């Protein structure tokens, strides 16, 4: 496994990050395809054995059970200080509590403690805002995140999907107030959705921000034929929102992935991930897996080098898409 700095920070992370949203069964909010704790164990074990040191979760994933599963797995398979734990805050955790969601000072300072308790650790390495909160002034959010870092509860902070101007505004406010600075952007980026190449990726390269894309395989669409269905594709409402309107345009891209996968005798998922790993500025895609072969493909993708011609062919069929993934 290869390791790189996350942005211009000194934090070293594996080029593959294991996303743990699918390891969260057993509580309200779990997806139908999610795995229970016992079934998820081989994925943590395989990832750590392969050298993956970077794990991403969120408080809202099955109302915290994802964090619980991850915390217990790290205790079982690794040393805490050798693992980079990333979690997120923003989503609704207590439906009957008006302060049980968002990015207010109250929410952030309360949720970090609850996340630490579930993870069974004194600190997280990367604490990320899952989305922006339009009901809270950004200054309030940024100062609260700074206090989380100063209290030793998070080593670094990161952000997720938003417009580039919003991200630059936050970075400028952090610099102006001498607050802890975002070191990463977790955004929506894959061969089917490349709108982030217009402004966000150049901004991150300019500002030294690490890029850790979510949904690198477009909710599995890039890992199978365009007409193949799975339980997830049939029940994943968020995935349907992201890609339903562009399904016909996306077919050409998916078919091109299949062509190159056949030529290279590689699984489709490896080709799609190799393209993302070759993208200038991308640090580590966040990969989800509910089958061991999916995780093995992701690990192997870190060693796949696409030619300039292959990259050109993969990118040729793309057409502009509506902005998606900010909510």
N, C-alpha and C positions, 0 to 999 in steps of 0.2 A: 504493500500500500504506500502511496505517495502522500506526503504531508506538505502543506503550504500555509503561509501566514493568512489569517483572516483579515483582509484589507491591509492597512499599514500598521495594524496592531502587531504585537509580538506573539499572539496566540496562534499555535500550530494546530491545524485540523486536517483530518483525512480528506481526500478529494471526493469521497462519498460520505454523505451524512445519512444515517438511518432515521427516517421519520416514523414515529410510533403511534400515529393516530389509529392505526388498525389493531393495535394491541391495547384494547380498552373495553373488552366485553365485560358484562356483569353489572352494569349500572345504566340508569336512564341516559338516553342520548347516544348509545353505542350504535354504530352502523350495522346493518344485517351481515355484512361480510367480515366484521371484526372478529378477532381471535381472543379466546379467553386466556387467562394467565398461563395455564399449563401449555396450551398450544403455541403461545408466543415465545416460550423459553428457547427453543432451538434457534430462533432468529437472532436473539441477543447473543447467544453463545457463538454462533457462526460469524456474526459481525465482528465481535471482539477478537476471535481467533484470526480473522482475516486482516486485522489491523485497523478496523474502523474505530476511531476514538470519539466520534462526533454524533450525538444523538439529539433529535429535536422532538419536543412534545409541546403541550399547551394545557393550561388549567382547564379549558373548556372541553377538551377531548374526553367525552363520556364523563363529564363532571368530575374530572380529577383522577379517574382510575388509570388512565394512561400514565400519569406521573407516578402513581403508586407502583404499577407494574415495572416501570423503568427503574425506579429507585431500588426495588428489591432485586432486580436482575443485575444491576451494577454491583451490589453487595455480594452477589453470588458468583459473578464471573470476572470481576475486575477490581482494581484498586481505584478508589474514588478520585485521587489526584491525577490518575492517568486518563481520565475520561472528561470530555467536554460536554456538559449538559446545557442544552438550550431549551428554555420554556417561554411561554408567551402569556400575555395578559390583555384582556379587553372584553371577551365574550361574556354572555350572561351566565352566571353561576348560581344565582338564587332568584328564580322568577318572581317571587313575591316581595323582593327587597329592591327598592328603587336604587340603592347604592351597590347592588350585587352585580354590577357590570360596568364597563366603560373604563376611562383613564383619568378619573379624578384622583386627587391626592389620597383621599380616603380609600378608594378602590385599590390603587397601586400598593399602598403601604399595608393594606390588609391582605391582599391576594398574594404578595410575595411570601408572607409568613405561612400562609396556607399551602402554597406550592412547596416550600421548603419542608414542611411537615410531611406532606405526601411523598416527596422524593427521599426523605430520610437523610437530608444533608444540611450543612450549615450555610451553604452558598450555591448559587448556580453560576455557571461560567458566562452565560449569555442570556440576558433578560430582554425580551422583545415585546414591543407593542404589536398586537396581532393585526390591528387596523387603526385608523384614526378615529377619534371620538369627537364628532362635531358639536357635542354638548358641553365640552370642557375646553377652556383656553389651552392652547398648545404650551404656553409658558408654565401653566400649572402642572401639566403632564411632565414636561422636561425637568422641572425642578424636583419633582417627586422621584423621578428616575435617578437623578443625580444623588439624592439622599439615600436611595437604595444602595448605590455603589459605595458612597461614603460610609455607610453602616456596615459594609463588608458582606452584604447579602447577595451581591452580584459582582462579578469581576468586570464584566463589560455589558453594554446595552446595544440593542439592535432595533431595527424597524421592519415593517412589512408593507404590503402593497399600498401605494398612494401615488399621486402625481409627482413628477420630478420637482416642480416648483414648490410643492408642500414639503418635500424632503429637504430641499435646499434651504427653505425658510427655517426648518427645525435645526439644521446644521449651523446656520448663521446665528440663531439665538443661543445655541449651546456655546459657540465660540465667544459671543459677545458677553455672556454671563459667566464664562469660565466653568460651565457645567460639563459633566462627563459627556463625551461625544459618541454618537452612534458609530459603530465600527462595521455594521453589516446591514444589508437590505435583503429581506426574504420576499421575493417577488414572483409573479406568474410569468414563466418563460419556458418555452419549448418550441419544437418545430411547427406546431399548429398555432402558436400564439407568440409572435415576435415583436409586438408593439413596443416592448420595453427597450428594443434596440434604438429607438428614435431619440429618446432623451435620458431615460433612467440609466442605462448602461454607460453612456458617455459621462454622465454626472458622477457615477460611482468610480469610474476610472480616474477622473480628474481629482476627486476628493479622497481617494485612497480607501474606498468603502468596499468590503467584501460582499460578493453577491452569492446568495445561497437559494437558488430557485425552488419554489414548490411546484408540484405537479409536473415534473420534468418529462414524464411520459404521457401527459395529457389524460390523466386518470386512466391509464392503460391503453388508450387508443393507439398509441404509437408502437405498442408491443404486440399487436395482433392485426389481422386483416380487417379491412374497412367494414365488412359485413358480419364479423364475429361478435357475438353477444356474450356477456358474462352477468353474473348476479349483480355485480357492482354497476355495470353500465345500465342495467335495467332499473336499479333502485337508487342510484346516486343523483339526487335532485340538483345538488350543486354542480356536478359535472355536466348535467343536462343544460343547466343555465349557461355554463361557460361555452359549450360547444354546439348546442343544438342548432343555433341560427347559422352556423358556418359549416355544417356537416358536409354538404356537397363540395364546397371549396376545399375542405380539408382532405377529402378522399384522394385527390391527386398527390398530396404530400405523403399520406400514408402508403399509397401504392409505390411511390418513389423510395420510401424507406424499405419496403419489401423487396424492391429490385436490387438495391445495394446489399441488403442482408443476404439475398440469394447468391449474388456474385461473390461475396466475401465469406460465404458459409458461416454466417453469424446469426444469432437470434436478432429479431427486429429491435428489441429493447436495447441491446448493446450498441447498435448503430445510432439510435436516437440519443442515447446518453453520451456516446463518444462525440457526437456533434456539439452537444451542450458543453461538454468538458473542454472542447477546443475553442469555444467562444471567448474572445478576449475580455477578461475581467471577471469571468465566472469562477468562483472559488470551489464550491461543492454543491451539486444538486442534492436535494432532500428526497430520498427514494423511499417509497413505501413498498412493502412486500408481504404477501400472505401465502406465498409458496416459496420454498427454499430455492428453487431454480430461478425465481425472480431476483432474489438477493444475490445469488451466484452470478447472474448476468450483470448486475450492477457492479459488483466487485471486479469482474473481468473487464467491464467497459473502461475502467480507469487505465487499462493497458492498451486499448485499441486506438490506433492512430489513423484517422481518415486522411485521404489525399485531398489536395486543393480541388481537384476535379470532382471528387465525391461530395465534398461540402457544397460546391457550386450546384451540383445536380439536386442535392437535398433541398436547397434553398430556392431553386428556380420556380416551383409551382406556387409558392406562397403569394397570397393577395392580402391587402390591408384588412384588418379585422376591427370591429368595434372594441373599445376598451372594456375589459371584463376582469373581474376579480378584486375590485376595490371594496366590495361590501361582503 
